[in-house]
């Protein structure tokens, strides 16, 4: 996968999780778990972006 595919895949996963957060029937523990997953995907996205733009600078 290239950077653009990874970025698009992660963005889609985050959007799906954000829609799940809008469900009024989820429990607080599920909300916390989903938010942690979103945070993890955002971190992965940041790492992929840093790797993409900083590759070869060393």
N, C-alpha and C positions, 0 to 999 in steps of 0.2 A: 504494500500500500504506500502511496505517496502522501505527502503532507496534506494536500487538499482533500483526499479521500478520508484520511484520519480525522481531520478537522470537521468535515461534514458528518461523519459517523458519530463523533462525540457530541456535536451540536444537536443532532437528532435524538440521541439518547437523553440528553439533558432536557429537551423539550417534552419528551414522553414522561419523564419523571416529574417535571413541573406540572403537567396536567394531572398526574396522580395526586399531587399535593392539593389540588383544588377540590378533591372529593371530600365532602363534609363527613363522611362515615369512617374515615381512617382514624386509627388510634394515635395518641401522642407518641407511642414508641415507633409506630410505622412512619409517622411524620419525621421523627428524628433519623430513622434509618434511611429514608428517602433523601433527606437533606444531606446526610453524610455521603450518600452515593453521588449526589449532584456535586458536592464539594470535591470528591475524588476525581470525577470526570473533568471538572474545571482545572484541577491540578495537572492531570494528564495532558489536557489541552495546552496548558502553559509550558509544560516540559517539551511537548512536541514542537511548539512554536519556537522555543529557545533553541532546540536542536536544529530546526530548519533554518533559522536566521543566523545562528552563530557557528554553523558548521564550517570548519576550515579556518577559523580565525586564530587558532593556536599555532 
